[in-house]
Amino acid sequence: MRILAIDTALAACSSAVLDTDQAVISARESLSMARGHAEALMPLVARVLDMAKLDFFEIDRIAVTTGPGSFTGLRVGISAARGLALAAGKPAVGLSTLAAYAAPYIAADDTLPVVAAIDARHDHVYLQVFGPGGRTLVPPRLSSLRDALRVSTGGAPRIVGTAANLLMSAWPTSERLPSAIDPRPAPDIDWVARLGAAAIDTGVAPKPLYLRAPDAQPQNAAQLARK
């Protein structure tokens, strides 16, 4: 099976192709960016397919990160994945950004907990905590920094994500220090592809996992009255 992976959830625009029959990443590209995903994504996907020497219709499945993350970035990636899947007549699966962050640590050692945390600003984080065997201990949620520390401090966890340093800076002195801190700005696209290969195809198109309402709200008071 050939998986085309897409990630535009955070500060990168990334794509990769995984060939599960050969157990290799055939091609990958990742561009660091906070904005501009909409303009960069489709040319990037075309380059990745070209590097993998694949035609668009030879892809068997498309995997995309669904959040949490940037509202605009998520819409770009998910819309592209759904459009490509529709055009090719192939399934698209959605993957949590937090799970993509945690996956390489769980694969390396599933005996220690993993805390995946994304900075949600204003002393809040998007958080998921994984225990032994990759089991979810705390499901994806928006948490205050204080609450995030309360559920994260046991068992010398590995902390990964854009909020890793934020959590570390507030880590209680009475608690055992984390065994690893990885503040990478976006998940590894290779692992988005691997999770996409393992995901169950439910037949439901990927949808954004926002965890909170958008900051920008319609200005109802400024609307003109209808006649």
Summary of the structure (lengths in Angstrom):
residues: 227
radius of gyration: 18.5
end to end distance: 56.8
largest distance: 65.3
contacts: 746
relative contact order: 0.19
helix: 34%
strand: 29%
